Amino acid sequence: MHDFFEAWIFHGGYSDFVVDSVKSNFLTQGFHATIYIRQKLRGAPAFHQNVPLQLVVADPTFSQRDTLNITASGEYTTIEADLPFWAEMAYINPNYLLHLASVHQDTLLSNAGDYILDKAKMTVSLNQQLAAPVFLHVAHHWTAPDTLRYNPWGAQLSASRFWEVKGNFNPLYTGAQLRYDGSATGNYLDEDLVAADEQDMLLLYRETAADEWKKYDFYTLNGGSSSDKKGTFNLTQLFSGQYCFAKSDTAPTAVPAATAPAAGSVQVFPNPSTGLFRFESSAPLDKVVVFSVNGEYLEEQALSHNRQGSFELKRQTAGGIYLLRFYKGQQEVQTLSVRVW
């Protein structure tokens, strides 16, 4: 009970838990997942210890999922779990058993139109009817986003909030709207960003916690009145990843030049695709083996000991998620998931 009283009785403020990444590996039977969790704070003097949490772990389609009971302590927590499916996405506190500094909403997208997610502070739009529903998870975190590691433009990020978006939706059919309001003072959400000139406002994006923030490419800014400090970012495409508000006199339109893939790493693009993919690798690759998300062997293709090239999933005509296991000789280099539309 000591940790509970220290965090919730003797001191004010809130904790917030964010899943930084999920890594999965094949086992002889099933899969092993490693989930990396980071704790953030809003108004609390120290990281909370021994916090009981529920953690949802899901496959890339969100059709298979499991809820784990875990305990998190300090800034970083790592969870290991054996699962019957390939885990790629995860999120915290699905049933709101704890009052944390984040609020999320889950919904199924199927009918064209607007989906107003009041709790998550986002309106999502679907521009066409879907043959089957797709899953969408949006979390609004009332904590500061990670800082810019590379910031030659002097951009100032929001000190109070950011969003996480996850799901198996198609960005080409999905848009969104985010509202900012800096008109109030006294520890309100956007008062630290919105100045007299709202054209300095930016929307930043990164796909994962390991990526650098950059200016999002698919939005328009509607500032409305030039003096009311209120407006909207209208996103023409919505991708899975993290979003945050920022301001800068010089818009950050690029990040440092890309470096070669790290040792043992493979990059596959575009993802999603219609079935034709390109790859770049730090090591020469001899073949790629294709599996379903349940681990069922489907096909393999020779890559001719190349560090870059292309391949096509010829037998996977149906849309869905597939696992690609790359080999150098008989040694596995990396396993990645891709989506085929």
N, C-alpha and C positions, 0 to 999 in steps of 0.2 A: 504493500500500500504506500510505501515511502515515495516511489516514483509518481504515483497518481497525485498525491497531495502536493508534491513539489511542482508538478506541471499544471494542475487544474485548480488547486485550492489556494496555495500560498502565493502564486504568481499569476499575472494576467497573460493574455495573448493566446495564440493558436498555433498549432503545428499544421503542416501541409505535406503530403507525401506524393511524390511524382515518380512514375516508373521511367527511368532513364533509358533502359534497353532490355530486350529479351533475346537470349541466345539459346538455340536448340541444337541437339546432337542426336544421332541415331544410337540406339541401344540394340542389343540382340533381339529384344522384343520391346517395342514401344520407343519412347524418346525421353531424353533428359533435358530439362530446361533450367537455365540460370537466369534469374530476374534481378536486375540491379535497381535499387530504390534509393531515392534521395529525399531527405527531409528539408523542408524550408520552413521559415517562421514568419508570422505576422504579429508583431508586438510582444513576442515572448523573449525573455532574457537568455534562454539557453535551450539547446535541443532536448526534446523529450526522450525519455528512456523507457524501454520495455512497454511499448504501446501495442496493445492487441488490435490487429487489423484483419479485415477480409480482403483477399486479393483474388480478382478474377483473371484467369489465364485462358486465352482463346487461340484457336487456329486462325489462319489468315482469312477465312470466310466467316468467322464468328458462328459457324454452325456447330462446332464442338468447343465446349468450354468447361472449366472446373473452377470452383471457389475454394481457395485455400485459407485456412486460419493461420496467421503468421504473427510474429512479434518483431517490431522494428525499434532500433535504438540508435541514437546519435544521428550524424548527418548522412551516413551511408549504411545501407543494409543489403546483403546479398542473400537471396533465397534459392535453394536447390530443390527441384522436384522432378520425379519420374511421372510421365504422363502417357496416355494411350494415343496422343495426337501431337503433331508438330506445333509447338506454341510459338506465336509471333507477336501477339499483342496482349497487354495486361493493363489493368487499372485497379485503383484502391477504393475501398469503402462503398461497395455497390448498394448496400442497404441502409446507408447513413446511420450505422450503429455508433459512430463517433461524430462529434461536432468539430469538423476540421475547417481550415481556411480554404476550402474549395467546394464547389457545387457542380454536379454534373447532371446531364440528361441523356438518356438512351432513347432512340426511336428507330422505327423501321420506315424507310423511304420506299414508296411504291407509286402513289398517285402524284401527278404533276401538280405543282403549286408550292405555297409557302408553308414551312414548318416553324412555328414560333417557339423557340426554346427559351422561355423567360428566365428560368433558373440559371441557365448557362450563358445568358446575355448574348445570344446569337439568333438570328433568323436565317434558316437554311431554305434554299429554293431548289426545286427539282423541275427541270424544263421539259421533261417528257415522261410519259407513262412507262413504267417498267413491267416486264413480263413476270418478274419475281421480286419480292421485297429484298432490300439490302439494309445492313445494319449500320447505324451511325451513333458514335459516342462523342459528346462534346463536354469538356470540363472547363469551367471558369475558375482559375486559381487566383485567390486574393492575396498573392505574394509576388515579390519581384521576380521577373525572369532572370535567367543567367546573363551575366554581363557580356558585352562584346569583347572578344579577345583581340580583334583587329579593328581599329576604329580611327582611321585617318580623317574621317569627316567630322569628328566631334559630336556624333549622334548621342542624344540622351534617351535612354530607354525608360519606359514606365517604371516607376518605383513601387507600383501597387498591384499590377495584375498582368496575366497572360492567359492564353487559351491552349488547350490540347484537343486535337480532332483525330479520331480513330474510326476505322470501319472498312467495309468492303465495297464502298460506293465508287462510282465512276466520276472522276473530276470533270469530264467533258459535259456531263449532264447536271452537275451540281454547283450551285453558287451560294453566296452567303452575304449577310449584312451585319456589320459591327458598328455600334454607336459609341461615340465619345462625348463626354460632357465635363468641361472644366469650368463651368459657371459658378459652382459652389466652392466654398473654402472651409477649411477645418478638417483636414484628413479625408477629403473626398477622393474618388478614384482618379480622375484625370487632371486635377488642378495643377499638378507639377509639370504638365506638358503643354497645355493649351494656352498660348499667348495671344496677343492681339492679332497676329497673322496666322490663321489656321492653315495656310498653305505650307507651313513648315512641318505639318503633321505627316507621319509616315506609318505604313504598315510593314512590319518585318516578319520574316518567316524562316524556319529551318525545319528540315524533315525529321531529324533526330537530335538528341541532346549532344551528340558528338559533332554535330555540324555547326558552322558559324552562322550567325544571323545575317540575312541579306534583305534588301528591299524586295518586297513581293511584286511579282510582275503582272498579276491579273486583278487589278482593282482600279476603281476611280474614286476620287475623294469629292464628296459633296459637303462643302462647308456651310451651305445655307447663308445666313446672315454673317457678315464679316466681323461682327462684334459680339455675338451671343455665346461664342466658345462652345458651340454644339455642332455636331455633324455626323456623317456616316461614311464608312468605307464600304463600297459596294463591290464584292468579289464576283467576277464573272466565272471563276473556277475555284473550287474548294478541294484542297489536297489534305491527306493525312499529314499531321505534323503539329508544330507549335507556332502560334501567332502572338505578336505583341505590338503595342503602340510605341512610337518614338517620335522625336522631332529633331530636325537638323537643318541648318542653312544650306548644306550641300548634301544632296541625297546620296546614300551609299548604294551605288548601282552594281558594285562588283566586290568580290572577295579576293584574297591573294591568289596568284596563279596556282593552278592545281599541281600538286606534286605527283610523282610516280606512286602507284599503289604500294602500300606497305607490304613487307615480306609476308608471303603466304596469303595475300588478299586478291580477290577477284571482284571486278565490277561488271555488271550486266546492265545493258540499256538498249532501247527504251524499256521501261517497266512501269505500267503494263504495255503489252504489245499484242499484235494480232497473231503472233507465233514466231516471228523472225526477230532474233536477238543478236546484238553484238557483245563482245566481251573484251576486257583488258585485264591482264594479270601480271603480277610481279614475277611469276615463275612460268616457264613453258608448260602448257597443258596438253595432255594426250587424249583425254576423252571427257565427255560429260554424260552422266547417268541421270535419267529422269524418273522421278517417283511421284506418286500421288501424295496428298497431305497425310494420308494414313500409312505411308511407307510402302505402298505397293509398287513394285518395279514395273516400269512402262516401256522404256527404250533407252538406248545409248547411242552416242555419235562420236566419231573420231574427230579430234581437233588438231592432229598432225604436229604436235609438239610446238605449238605457236603461243605467243604471248598476247596476241590479239587476233580477232577474226569474227566470224559470224556463224550462226547455226539456226536451224528452223525446227520447231517441234512438229514434225510432219504427221505424227500419229495422234496428236492431241488436238483434234478439230473442235472439240467442245470447249467453251469458255470455262475458266476456273483457275485455281491456284495449283502450281506444280513446284516440286522441289528439284533443284539442280545440284548434283554432287559432282564437283570437278576433281580430276585426278592428274597427277604427274607420275607417270608409270603406274605403279600399284598403290601409291600413297595418296590419300585424300588430302586435297588442298583446302577446300571450303565448300560448304553447302549453303545455297541461297534459295529464296522463294521468289517466284515470278507469277505474274497474273496474265492470263490470256483472255482477251475479250472475244 
